[in-house]
Amino acid sequence: MQIDKEIDTRGLNCPLPILKAKKALAEMDSGQTLKVVATDAGSVRDFQAFAKQTGNELVDQQTVGAEYIHVMRRR
């Protein structure tokens, strides 16, 4: 999978990972993908809700150790 942009939100708690993702997506073109690395366990459901609310596609979510990886595609 091609990742166009990646942001590191490790150590940040809700709602900061979502806010940083929203800002990054706003700077991207339609169809581009954003990878967000977070350590906040709540980010899993936050990104699911964010995708539904904004129309951006949540392509993938993974838990790797203590990190949560979210991949979104810009609408």
CYANA upper distance limits for C-alpha pairs under 8 A (distance plus 0.5 A):
  2 GLN  CA     33 THR  CA      7.71
  3 ILE  CA     32 GLN  CA      8.11
  3 ILE  CA     33 THR  CA      5.78
  3 ILE  CA     34 LEU  CA      6.60
  3 ILE  CA     35 LYS  CA      7.04
  4 ASP  CA     32 GLN  CA      6.45
  4 ASP  CA     33 THR  CA      5.75
  4 ASP  CA     34 LEU  CA      6.56
  5 LYS  CA     33 THR  CA      7.09
  5 LYS  CA     34 LEU  CA      5.44
  5 LYS  CA     35 LYS  CA      6.81
  6 GLU  CA     34 LEU  CA      6.14
  6 GLU  CA     35 LYS  CA      5.08
  6 GLU  CA     36 VAL  CA      6.38
  6 GLU  CA     37 VAL  CA      8.34
  7 ILE  CA     20 LYS  CA      8.40
  7 ILE  CA     21 ALA  CA      8.08
  7 ILE  CA     34 LEU  CA      8.18
  7 ILE  CA     35 LYS  CA      6.85
  7 ILE  CA     36 VAL  CA      5.57
  7 ILE  CA     37 VAL  CA      6.99
  8 ASP  CA     36 VAL  CA      6.56
  8 ASP  CA     37 VAL  CA      5.57
  8 ASP  CA     38 ALA  CA      7.15
  9 THR  CA     16 LEU  CA      8.21
  9 THR  CA     17 PRO  CA      6.07
  9 THR  CA     20 LYS  CA      8.30
  9 THR  CA     36 VAL  CA      7.40
  9 THR  CA     37 VAL  CA      6.26
  9 THR  CA     38 ALA  CA      5.39
  9 THR  CA     39 THR  CA      7.81
 10 ARG  CA     37 VAL  CA      6.84
 10 ARG  CA     38 ALA  CA      5.04
 10 ARG  CA     39 THR  CA      5.46
 10 ARG  CA     40 ASP  CA      8.02
 10 ARG  CA     67 GLU  CA      8.24
 11 GLY  CA     38 ALA  CA      7.72
 11 GLY  CA     39 THR  CA      6.44
 11 GLY  CA     40 ASP  CA      7.78
 12 LEU  CA     16 LEU  CA      6.59
 12 LEU  CA     17 PRO  CA      7.00
 12 LEU  CA     38 ALA  CA      7.86
 12 LEU  CA     39 THR  CA      7.72
 12 LEU  CA     40 ASP  CA      7.36
 13 ASN  CA     17 PRO  CA      7.31
 13 ASN  CA     39 THR  CA      8.40
 13 ASN  CA     40 ASP  CA      6.09
 14 CYS  CA     18 ILE  CA      7.69
 14 CYS  CA     40 ASP  CA      7.67
 14 CYS  CA     42 GLY  CA      7.66
 14 CYS  CA     43 SER  CA      7.46
 15 PRO  CA     19 LEU  CA      6.73
 16 LEU  CA     20 LYS  CA      6.55
 17 PRO  CA     21 ALA  CA      6.63
 17 PRO  CA     36 VAL  CA      8.29
 17 PRO  CA     38 ALA  CA      7.42
 17 PRO  CA     43 SER  CA      7.78
 18 ILE  CA     22 LYS  CA      6.51
 18 ILE  CA     43 SER  CA      8.30
 18 ILE  CA     46 ASP  CA      7.81
 18 ILE  CA     47 PHE  CA      7.45
 18 ILE  CA     50 PHE  CA      8.00
 19 LEU  CA     23 LYS  CA      6.75
 20 LYS  CA     24 ALA  CA      6.67
 21 ALA  CA     25 LEU  CA      6.52
 21 ALA  CA     34 LEU  CA      8.35
 21 ALA  CA     36 VAL  CA      7.58
 22 LYS  CA     26 ALA  CA      6.72
 23 LYS  CA     27 GLU  CA      7.22
 24 ALA  CA     28 MET  CA      7.18
 24 ALA  CA     34 LEU  CA      8.26
 25 LEU  CA     29 ASP  CA      8.42
 25 LEU  CA     34 LEU  CA      7.63
 25 LEU  CA     74 ARG  CA      6.70
 28 MET  CA     32 GLN  CA      7.03
 28 MET  CA     74 ARG  CA      7.60
 29 ASP  CA     74 ARG  CA      7.34
 30 SER  CA     73 ARG  CA      8.26
 30 SER  CA     74 ARG  CA      5.53
 30 SER  CA     75 ARG  CA      5.70
 31 GLY  CA     73 ARG  CA      6.20
 31 GLY  CA     74 ARG  CA      5.61
 31 GLY  CA     75 ARG  CA      6.56
 32 GLN  CA     73 ARG  CA      6.10
 32 GLN  CA     74 ARG  CA      6.02
 33 THR  CA     71 VAL  CA      7.18
 33 THR  CA     72 MET  CA      6.00
 33 THR  CA     73 ARG  CA      4.86
 33 THR  CA     74 ARG  CA      6.74
 34 LEU  CA     71 VAL  CA      6.03
 34 LEU  CA     72 MET  CA      5.67
 34 LEU  CA     73 ARG  CA      6.84
 34 LEU  CA     74 ARG  CA      8.18
 35 LYS  CA     69 ILE  CA      7.45
 35 LYS  CA     70 HIS  CA      6.19
 35 LYS  CA     71 VAL  CA      4.96
 35 LYS  CA     72 MET  CA      7.05
 36 VAL  CA     69 ILE  CA      6.23
 36 VAL  CA     70 HIS  CA      5.61
 36 VAL  CA     71 VAL  CA      6.85
 37 VAL  CA     67 GLU  CA      7.13
 37 VAL  CA     68 TYR  CA      6.33
 37 VAL  CA     69 ILE  CA      5.22
 37 VAL  CA     70 HIS  CA      7.09
 38 ALA  CA     43 SER  CA      7.66
 38 ALA  CA     67 GLU  CA      6.16
 38 ALA  CA     68 TYR  CA      5.58
 38 ALA  CA     69 ILE  CA      6.85
 39 THR  CA     43 SER  CA      8.43
 39 THR  CA     66 ALA  CA      6.68
 39 THR  CA     67 GLU  CA      5.27
 39 THR  CA     68 TYR  CA      6.38
 40 ASP  CA     67 GLU  CA      8.29
 40 ASP  CA     68 TYR  CA      7.90
 41 ALA  CA     68 TYR  CA      7.66
 42 GLY  CA     46 ASP  CA      6.71
 43 SER  CA     47 PHE  CA      6.33
 43 SER  CA     68 TYR  CA      7.99
 44 VAL  CA     48 GLN  CA      7.06
 44 VAL  CA     61 GLN  CA      7.94
 44 VAL  CA     68 TYR  CA      7.64
 44 VAL  CA     70 HIS  CA      8.33
 45 ARG  CA     49 ALA  CA      6.72
 46 ASP  CA     50 PHE  CA      6.52
 47 PHE  CA     51 ALA  CA      6.54
 47 PHE  CA     58 LEU  CA      8.02
 47 PHE  CA     70 HIS  CA      7.94
 48 GLN  CA     52 LYS  CA      7.02
 48 GLN  CA     58 LEU  CA      7.40
 49 ALA  CA     53 GLN  CA      6.68
 50 PHE  CA     54 THR  CA      6.54
 50 PHE  CA     56 ASN  CA      8.49
 51 ALA  CA     55 GLY  CA      6.10
 51 ALA  CA     56 ASN  CA      5.54
 51 ALA  CA     57 GLU  CA      6.30
 51 ALA  CA     58 LEU  CA      6.38
 51 ALA  CA     72 MET  CA      8.46
 52 LYS  CA     56 ASN  CA      7.78
 55 GLY  CA     75 ARG  CA      6.80
 56 ASN  CA     72 MET  CA      7.17
 56 ASN  CA     73 ARG  CA      6.37
 56 ASN  CA     74 ARG  CA      5.70
 56 ASN  CA     75 ARG  CA      5.29
 57 GLU  CA     72 MET  CA      5.98
 57 GLU  CA     73 ARG  CA      5.52
 57 GLU  CA     74 ARG  CA      7.24
 57 GLU  CA     75 ARG  CA      7.36
 58 LEU  CA     70 HIS  CA      7.87
 58 LEU  CA     71 VAL  CA      6.57
 58 LEU  CA     72 MET  CA      5.03
 58 LEU  CA     73 ARG  CA      6.99
 59 VAL  CA     70 HIS  CA      8.29
 59 VAL  CA     71 VAL  CA      5.92
 59 VAL  CA     72 MET  CA      5.84
 59 VAL  CA     73 ARG  CA      7.02
 60 ASP  CA     69 ILE  CA      8.38
 60 ASP  CA     70 HIS  CA      6.34
 60 ASP  CA     71 VAL  CA      5.55
 60 ASP  CA     72 MET  CA      7.64
 61 GLN  CA     68 TYR  CA      7.70
 61 GLN  CA     69 ILE  CA      6.05
 61 GLN  CA     70 HIS  CA      5.10
 61 GLN  CA     71 VAL  CA      6.91
 62 GLN  CA     68 TYR  CA      6.31
 62 GLN  CA     69 ILE  CA      5.58
 62 GLN  CA     70 HIS  CA      7.18
 63 THR  CA     67 GLU  CA      6.28
 63 THR  CA     68 TYR  CA      5.10
 63 THR  CA     69 ILE  CA      6.72
 64 VAL  CA     68 TYR  CA      6.79
 64 VAL  CA     69 ILE  CA      7.97
